């Protein structure tokens, strides 16, 4: 597949989002990043908090190895049901309905796209759910040319938490001129 091609499942999930009036779907620039992260862990456990209509899930799925599995959770029952339909033919994918903490029983994660619950309300737990070497992707940040990073004139404490966490090697990646993502890997700790 051409790196810029849009997978069929992504297009299907984007249609579902449009039909549902869901405007918070994963953008394609972040989607390609998700595909790359999933592809880097071909036998791994891949997770997503905040399924929405399944657009980010479909991008993760497009990089999913044969030995990998993908678990995603969405609070909105109707959205979760629609997204589950996109992956009904692939038993490597589980779409859960409920609070993001439902993911905990599937941890540790080799890739975690934390786009819904957890990112803001329990960032420490988000980091704990990563396996050593696990990749964390957090999107929807506004680029900042300052250090520490700022948002709306104030220090962006959330972004700063992830970028400086002692268990993470993290970088902020520009995804569009107006948006960025934090990409981090959990450090391997020697005993």
C-alpha positions in Angstrom: 0.0 0.0 0.0 1.2 3.5 -0.9 2.1 5.4 2.3 -0.4 8.1 1.4 -3.2 5.8 0.4 -6.2 5.8 2.8 -7.1 2.2 3.8 -10.7 1.1 3.1 -11.6 0.6 6.8 -10.4 4.2 7.5 -12.7 5.5 4.7 -15.6 3.3 6.1 -15.0 4.8 9.6 -14.8 8.3 8.2 -18.2 7.7 6.5 -19.7 6.5 9.8 -18.4 9.6 11.6 -19.9 11.9 8.9 -23.3 10.1 9.2 -23.2 10.4 13.0 -22.2 14.0 13.0 -19.0 13.0 14.9 -16.5 15.8 14.2 -13.6 14.6 16.5 -12.1 11.9 14.4 -8.4 11.2 14.1 -6.9 13.3 11.3 -5.1 11.5 8.5 -1.7 12.9 9.5 -2.0 11.4 13.0 -3.5 8.2 11.4 -0.3 7.6 9.4 1.6 8.0 12.6 -0.6 5.4 14.3 -0.2 3.0 11.4 3.6 3.3 11.8 3.5 2.8 15.6 1.3 -0.4 15.2 3.5 -1.7 12.5 6.5 -1.4 14.8 5.0 -3.9 17.2 3.9 -6.8 14.9 3.1 -9.2 17.7 2.1 -6.6 20.3 -0.9 -5.5 22.2 -2.3 -2.2 20.7 -4.8 -0.1 22.6 -6.9 3.0 22.1 -8.9 5.1 24.5 -11.6 7.0 22.7 -12.7 4.9 19.7 -15.2 7.4 18.4 -16.5 6.0 15.1 -13.3 4.0 14.6 -11.1 6.2 12.4 -8.1 6.0 14.7 -8.8 2.3 15.3 -8.8 1.7 11.5 -5.4 3.5 11.1 -4.0 1.4 14.0 -5.5 -1.7 12.3 -3.8 -0.8 9.0 -0.5 -1.4 10.7 -1.5 -4.4 12.8 0.7 -7.5 12.5 -0.8 -10.9 12.1 0.2 -11.8 15.7 -1.0 -8.5 17.2 -4.3 -7.7 18.9 -6.1 -4.3 19.1 -8.4 -3.3 21.9 -10.3 0.0 21.9 -12.9 1.5 24.2 -15.6 4.1 23.7 -18.1 5.5 26.2 -20.8 6.3 23.6 -22.7 3.0 23.0 -23.9 3.9 19.6 -20.5 5.0 18.3 -18.9 1.9 19.8 -21.5 -0.4 18.1 -20.9 1.3 14.7 -17.1 1.1 15.1 -17.3 -2.6 16.0 -19.1 -3.2 12.7 -16.1 -1.9 10.8 -14.0 -4.7 12.4 -16.5 -7.5 12.8 -14.6 -9.7 10.4 -11.3 -9.5 12.3 -11.1 -11.3 15.6 -7.8 -9.5 16.5 -9.9 -6.4 17.2 -12.1 -5.9 20.3 -14.3 -2.8 20.7 -15.4 -2.2 24.3 -18.1 0.1 25.5 -17.5 2.0 28.7 -14.9 3.8 30.7 -11.3 3.9 29.5 -10.3 1.9 32.6 -11.7 -1.2 30.9 -8.5 -1.3 29.0 -6.5 -2.0 32.2 -7.2 -5.8 32.1 -5.6 -5.9 28.6 -2.4 -4.1 29.6 0.6 -3.8 29.3 0.4 -2.1 25.9 3.0 -2.1 23.2 1.2 0.8 21.6 -1.3 3.0 23.3 -3.2 5.8 21.4 -4.7 7.7 24.3 -7.2 9.9 22.6 -10.0 9.7 25.2 -10.2 9.0 28.9 -7.0 8.8 30.8 -5.0 11.4 28.9 -6.1 14.3 31.1 -7.8 12.6 34.1 -5.1 10.0 35.1 -1.9 10.6 33.1 0.2 8.6 35.6 -1.9 5.5 35.1 -1.6 6.0 31.3 2.2 5.7 31.6 1.9 2.7 33.9 -0.2 0.8 31.3 2.7 0.9 28.8 5.0 -2.1 28.5 8.7 -1.4 28.6 9.5 -0.1 25.1 5.8 0.6 24.6 4.9 3.6 22.4 2.4 6.2 23.6 0.7 8.6 21.1 -1.3 11.6 22.3 -2.7 14.0 19.8 -4.7 17.3 19.7 -2.0 19.6 21.1 -1.4 23.1 19.8 2.2 23.7 18.8 4.2 26.0 21.1 7.5 27.6 20.2 8.2 28.2 24.0 9.7 26.1 26.7 8.0 25.1 28.8 5.2 24.7 26.2 2.3 27.0 26.6 -1.3 26.9 25.6 -3.6 29.9 25.8 -0.9 31.9 27.6 -0.4 29.4 30.4 2.1 26.6 30.8 0.6 23.4 29.4 1.1 21.2 32.4 -0.4 18.2 30.7 2.0 18.3 27.8 4.9 19.1 30.1 4.0 16.0 32.2 4.4 13.7 29.2 7.4 15.4 27.7 9.4 15.3 31.0 8.1 12.1 32.6 11.2 10.2 34.0 9.9 6.9 32.5 9.4 8.2 29.0 11.5 9.3 26.1 9.2 11.7 24.4 9.1 14.2 21.6 6.5 16.5 20.2 5.8 16.0 16.5 4.1 18.6 14.3 1.2 16.9 12.5 -0.1 20.0 10.7 0.9 23.6 11.0 -1.8 24.0 13.7 -1.6 20.7 15.6 1.0 18.4 17.2 1.2 15.0 18.9 3.4 13.8 21.7 5.0 10.5 20.9 6.8 8.7 23.7 8.4 5.3 24.4 8.5 3.8 27.9 12.1 3.3 29.1 13.4 -0.1 29.9 14.5 0.1 33.5 17.5 -2.1 34.6 17.3 -3.6 38.1 
